[in-house]
Amino acid sequence: MAAEASIPTTLFSGAWIVARREIRDQFRDWRILAPILLLTLFFPLLMNFTASQAVDFVGRYGAPIIGERLIPFLLMVVGFFPISISIVIALESFAGERERQTLEPLLATPLSDGQLYLGKTAASLVPPLAAAYLGITVYLIGLLVKVQWVPSLQLLIQILSLTTIQAMVMVSGAIVISSLTTSVRAANLLASFIIIPVAMLIMGESMIMFWGRYHILWWIVLALMLIAIVLTRMGLRLFNREELLARELDVLDLRGSGRRFWSSFLSDARNPVEWYGGLFQKSFKRIRFPILITSAILLIGFFVGYRQAAVFKLPAEIFQMNAFDKDWLMILREFGMLTPNGVVKILWANIRALILATILGVFTFGVVAEILLLVPLAITGYFAGSLTQAGLDASQYLTALVLPHAIIEVPAAILSGAAILQLGMAAISLPKGSSLGEGWTTSLAEWARISIGIVLPLLIAAAILEVFLTPRIAVWVLSGS
Amino acid sequence: MSSIEANSLCKKFGTFTAVDDVSLHVKPGEILALLGPNGAGKTTTIRMLASILKPTHGNAKIAGYDIEHEQEAVRSVVGLLTEQHGLYNRMRAGEYLDFFGSVYGLDSSMIQQRINTLLDEYKLQEFTNLRLGQYSKGMRQKLALVRALLHEPQVLLLDEPTSAMDPESAHHVRGSIVELRSADRAIIVCTHNLFEAEALADRIAIIRRGKIIANDSPLELKRMMVGDPVMELRLACSLDGALEHLPEGIVEIAAGDNWVRYSTSQADVVNPEILYSLAKAGIPVVTLSRVERSLEEVYLQVVSEDDSQEGTIDGR
C-alpha cells in the first residue's frame, strides 16, 4: 500500500514544496499583499519626489553634498521598508501556524525538520525581498528620469547586500522568537528584541552614509552575516518536532527552573569531596574548548597591547626606577594595600568585573565578556611593551609587579571567561532534546559551579597575594635596580 | 507480524511522565482503541508512534521501521489524523490535498487520482469550490481523514476522530473509519468515548496516567472485569415461592416484585433447568434474558481497581 509514498529526496525539493504553499497563501492575504504593493510601487515614487525636492532645495543654498548623500540613504530606506514585513510573515508562518494548530499534520509528514525550517524561511524571505528589489528598481528608474542619478556599482551591490542580509537577520531572529512562544501575540511582543536593534542599526547606517564612509557598510554586512549564521543555528536547534510539540504554554516555571538549577549545581554529589571531584572531572571536560578559546584571546590581547606600545609611546621618564622603596609601601598602605581592607577592595572589584562580564556575556553569546577580560591583559601587554620601548627589562617588572598574583588571577580569569562563553553560547549549542530554558539553566548551573567552586577561591587567594605579597616582592626585586 | 509493535514506551517532559511503559501490538487488519480520559497519554503515545516525538525509553516499530532511527520512513507509512483537523482555511480541498500529496512524494497523476477517488468516497467532491474555512466541522474532519489516507498508509493513527462533533457528523466519521478496515492496514483510534471504542475496535487498551491498565477485546474485558453474565428472569406473577426453584450455585444480584437477576458462569446449563423447574411448578415465565453489560461498567471497574491497586491487568 504505502509503496507509492516516498520522501522528497533533497533538502531543497522538500523545502520548496513548503515554501510554495506558504507564498501562495500569503498572496491570498490582503493584509500582507497591500503593504507589500504599497511599499513596492507607491513608496519608491514618494522617495523619488522627496529626493528631487531635497536636491533642488539644498542646491539652491549651495549645499549639494546633502542631496548627494540623501539619495543613497533613501535607496537603502526604499529597500528596507518592504523587508520589514518579513518579520510579520515569519511570525505568522512559525508562531501563527502553531497557534492555529495546523502545524501537527505537517510535522507528521516525512519532511525533515531542516526542510520545514528552510521552506518556511524561504517563504518569509522571498516575497519581501522580491518587493524590496522591485522597489529599488522603481526608485532608481525614477531617479534616472528625474535627476539623472545613477548609483555606482559598488553602492548598488552594498545596498542589495545590506537589504538581503538584514532580511535574513530579521527572519532568523523572528524564527527564534516564534520557536520560544506558542502564540502570535507573544511572538509580536518579543519581536521588539529584533525591531529595536534593527532600527538602531538603520540609524547607524544612515550616519555612516551621510558621512560618506561607505566602506564601513561592508563591515556591517559581514557582522550581519555572522549574526544571521548564529541566529539560524539557534533557530535550527529550536525548530524541531520535539521542542514544538512539548511547548504547550508560555509560562515561567521558576520553581521547576530552580529545581533543575540546583540539581545541575549539585550534580548528584553527596558531600563537598564528591562535588569537587565532579567539578574537576566533568565540568572541566565540558569547558575545555571554551578554556582554549579564552586562553588564546587573552594571549592575543597581551601581544596586541605589547605591539601597540610601539605605536602609542609613553615618555621613558615616567618609569621611575627608585620609586619602589619603603616609602612606596607607605603610600600603598594609605590606599589600603598591605591591609585586609585592601584584599576586600580588590576582591570586590574583581567580582564586580566578573558579574558585569557575565551579564553582558549572556546577551552577546559571550563575546563582550571575552573583550572585558581581554582589556586588563592588553593593558599589561602595553605596559610591558612600553618598558621595552624605554629600554628596560620588561620581564623583571612583570615578575615583580604582576606575576606573584597573576599566576593565580589569570587562570581564574580564563576559567571564568570560559564558563561565561559556555553560558553565552548555551542558546546556540543546546544539547539534543533540551529546550532553551533547560539548556540555559543547566549552563547557568555549570557557570555557578565553576565560579563558586574554583574562580572565587582563586580570586580570594590572588587578592591576598596582590595586597600582601606583590608589593613586597616589587620592593625586593626592583628597589635595587 | 504486527504492523505496530511498541515495547515499554516511555515519554517524559521534564519531570512529568506522560507515557509510562506502554506496550502495544496491532496486527494488519486490526483496529485497536486506545481508551482513556483527557491527559491520559493517548496523544503522546500516538505522536511517538508517528515518529513526531522521540520516546525517552523503549522502542517501537511501525511496518518494520524503527520510530527512533527511521523517522522519515515511519512517517511515510503512517497516516495521522490529528485531534485538531489542522486545515489551512484559505485553501481549497484539491489544492490542500495536492500539497500533502507532494509532501508525501506522490507523482502528480497519482495525486489527482487519489484526490478524486477519496473526495468521491467521502462525498466531498461537490464542495471543492469552497475554501476550507467555510467547511462544517464534520466536513473538515472528513477532509483531514482524506489527507491521512492520501498516501495509502499501512498504519492509520486516529487521535480523537469525533471529538467535539455533533452526533450526526460523528456517526458519519465513525462509519468512514469502519470502512477503512482492510486486510493489510492496522489502525489505532484514540478516544475517550466508550461507545466509540466498543463500536469500532477489535481490541481496547485502557490507558490511564500514562499506563496501559487493561488490553483485550471488548467482550473479554467485560467478562474479565465485570464477572459472569447476569440473567434476568421475569414472571407473570409474584416472585413469592419461585425463588426456591432456582438451583444452588447461582448468585442472586437483585430482585423486585416479579423479577430477579442472577449471575452464573453456566447459563447454558442453569437456564434450561430453571425454566423446566418453573414450568413444572406452574409458575408462568414472561422472559428470561441476558442483561447487557456496558463498557462503561468495565471502564469504571478498571479505573477503580487501578486507583486501589495501581496494578496492571493485561489479558494478552
Interface residues (C-beta under 8 A of the other chain):
Chain A: M1 A2 E4 A5 S6 I7 P8 T9 G14 I17 V18 R21 D25 R28 D29 Q101 T102 L103 E104 P105 L106 L107 A108 T109 P110 L111 S112 R241 E242 L245 A246 G256 R259 R260 G433 E438
Chain B: F13 G14 T15 R47 A50 I52 L53 K54 A63 E72 A73 R75 S76 V77 V78 L80 T82 Q84 G86 L87 Y88 R90 M91 F99 F100 S102 V103 Y104 G105 L106 M110 A144 R147 H151 E152 P153 Q154 D184 R185
